[in-house]
C-alpha cells in the first residue's frame, strides 16, 4: 500500500487503523502517521499514535505467544508462510532469548513467528509479558516520534531550501511504495516456492 492510500485510511479511520494495522503488520503506518501529525495534515497526536501502535502490536504478540503455548505445531502446520522463517527465529532465540523478546519487532521477517516459537519453547508468561511490554513501548515510540521529527526536519529544510520539502516527501513516498512492492514480491516468491516444493513432494 502506497503513501497516499495510507494517508486516506488514516484520514477516514484515524487511530483505529493504527491499532488494526500494527496488530497485523508493521511500522509503515506508524511512521506515516507521525509525519502527517507533525505536518498538520491530519488531526493526530504523536503520543496517541505511539499508544495505538503499542496496543495493536502488543495485543498481537500476546495472542501469537498464547497460540504458541497451546497450539504451536498446529498453527505452523496450518500457516506454512509463518513456518518459512522458523529456522531464522529459532537460531536467534537460542543465542539471545531476552534480547530477542525485546527487539524481535525490529527484525524483518520474524515478527509474527517469534512469539509463537517463544510460546512453544516454554518461555514463561510473565517473562514474555514484561519484556514484550518494554519492547513494544520502545518500538512504538521510536517509529511514531521518528516520523514526527522527520516532519520537523522537513520544515527546517523547506525554510532553507523552498523545494526540498517536496523532493524529500516524494522520496519518502517512493521509499514506502518500494518497501511495499518488495514485501509483496517476497511473499509471491515464497508462495511460488511453496507450490514447487509441494509438487516435488507429490512427485509432480
C-alpha positions in Angstrom: 0.0 0.0 0.0 1.4 3.4 -1.0 1.8 6.6 1.0 -1.4 8.2 -0.3 -3.5 5.1 0.4 -2.2 5.1 4.0 -3.0 8.8 4.3 -6.6 8.2 3.2 -7.1 5.3 5.6 -5.7 7.5 8.4 -8.0 10.3 7.4 -11.0 8.0 7.4 -10.3 5.8 10.4 -7.8 7.7 12.5 -6.3 5.9 15.4 -8.4 2.7 14.8 -6.4 2.0 11.6 -3.1 2.3 13.5 -4.3 -0.3 16.1 -5.6 -2.6 13.4 -2.6 -2.2 11.1 0.0 -2.8 13.8 -1.9 -5.8 15.0 -1.4 -7.4 11.6 1.6 -5.8 10.0 4.5 -3.4 11.0 5.7 0.1 11.3 4.9 1.8 8.0 1.6 3.3 9.1 3.2 4.5 12.4 5.9 6.4 10.6 3.4 7.9 8.1 1.0 8.9 10.9 3.8 10.6 12.8 4.9 12.5 9.8 1.3 13.6 8.9 0.7 14.7 12.5 3.7 17.0 12.5 2.8 18.5 9.2 -0.7 19.2 10.5 -2.3 17.3 7.6 -4.3 15.1 10.0 -5.6 15.8 13.5 -3.4 13.2 15.2 -1.4 13.4 18.4 2.1 11.7 18.3 1.6 10.3 21.9 -1.7 8.7 20.9 -0.2 7.4 17.7 2.5 5.7 19.8 -0.1 4.4 22.3 -2.2 2.9 19.5 0.8 1.4 17.8 1.8 -0.2 21.1 -1.7 -1.5 21.7 -2.0 -3.2 18.3 1.4 -4.7 18.4 1.4 -5.8 22.0 -2.0 -7.5 21.7 -1.0 -9.3 18.5 2.2 -10.6 20.1 0.5 -11.8 23.2 -2.1 -13.6 21.1 0.7 -15.3 19.0 2.6 -16.2 22.2 -0.6 -17.9 23.6 -1.2 -19.7 20.4 2.4 -21.0 20.5 2.0 -22.1 24.1 -1.1 -24.1 23.4 -1.4 -24.7 19.7 2.1 -24.1 18.3 2.7 -27.1 16.0 -0.9 -26.8 14.7 -0.5 -23.2 13.8 2.8 -23.7 12.0 1.2 -26.6 10.0 -1.9 -24.6 9.2 0.1 -21.5 8.1 3.2 -22.6 6.2 4.1 -19.0 5.4 4.9 -18.4 9.0 6.9 -21.6 9.2 9.3 -20.5 6.5 11.1 -18.1 8.9 11.1 -20.6 11.8 14.8 -21.6 11.5 16.0 -17.9 11.5 13.9 -17.1 14.5 14.9 -20.3 16.4 18.6 -19.6 15.9 18.2 -16.1 17.3 16.1 -17.4 20.2 18.8 -20.0 21.2 21.5 -17.3 21.4 19.7 -14.2 22.6 16.3 -15.1 24.2 15.9 -12.0 26.3 17.2 -9.6 23.7 15.0 -11.3 21.1 11.9 -10.8 23.1 12.8 -7.1 23.5 13.7 -6.5 19.9 12.1 -9.0 17.5 9.8 -6.3 16.1 12.8 -4.6 14.6 13.9 -7.7 12.7 12.3 -8.1 9.3 10.7 -11.4 8.6 10.4 -12.8 12.2 7.9 -10.6 13.9 4.9 -13.0 13.6 6.7 -16.3 14.0 8.9 -15.3 17.0 6.1 -15.1 19.7 4.8 -18.5 18.5 8.2 -20.1 18.8 8.8 -18.4 22.2 5.5 -19.9 23.4 6.5 -23.4 22.0 9.9 -23.2 23.7 8.4 -22.8 27.2 9.1 -19.2 28.0 7.1 -18.2 31.0 4.0 -15.9 30.5 5.2 -13.3 33.0 8.6 -13.0 31.4 7.3 -12.6 27.9 4.6 -10.2 29.1 7.1 -7.9 30.8 9.8 -7.9 28.2 7.3 -7.7 25.4 5.7 -4.6 27.0 9.1 -2.9 27.3 10.0 -3.8 23.7 6.6 -2.7 22.5 6.9 0.7 24.1 10.3 1.3 22.6 9.2 0.2 19.2 6.0 2.3 19.1 7.7 5.5 20.4 10.7 5.0 18.1 8.6 5.0 14.9 5.8 7.4 16.0 8.3 10.1 17.0 10.7 9.1 14.3 8.1 10.0 11.8 7.1 13.2 13.7 10.7 14.5 14.0 11.3 13.7 10.4 8.4 16.0 9.7 10.2 18.7 11.7 13.3 18.1 9.6 11.3 18.7 6.5 10.0 22.0 7.9 13.6 23.2 8.6 14.8 22.1 5.2 11.9 23.8 3.5 12.7 27.0 5.3 16.3 26.9 3.9 15.5 25.3 0.6 11.9 26.1 -0.6 11.6 23.0 -2.8 13.5 20.5 -0.5 10.3 19.5 1.3 8.6 18.3 -1.8 11.7 16.4 -3.0 12.0 14.6 0.3 8.3 13.9 0.5 8.4 12.4 -3.0 11.4 10.3 -1.9 9.5 9.1 1.2 6.5 8.2 -0.9 8.8 6.3 -3.3 10.5 4.5 -0.4 7.2 3.4 1.2 5.9 2.2 -2.1 9.2 0.4 -2.8 9.1 -1.4 0.5 5.5 -2.4 -0.1 6.3 -3.8 -3.6 9.4 -5.6 -2.2 7.4 -7.3 0.5 4.8 -8.2 -2.0 7.4 -9.7 -4.3 8.9 -11.7 -1.4 5.5 -13.1 -0.5 4.7 -14.0 -4.0 8.1 -15.6 -4.5 7.7 -17.6 -1.2 4.3 -18.7 -2.3 5.6 -19.9 -5.6 8.5 -21.7 -3.9 6.0 -23.4 -1.6 3.9 -24.6 -4.6 7.1 -26.0 -6.2 8.0 -27.8 -3.0 4.5 -29.3 -2.7 4.7 -30.5 -6.3 8.1 -32.1 -5.6 6.7 -33.9 -2.5 4.0 -35.4 -4.6 6.3 -36.2 -7.5 4.5 -33.8 -9.9 
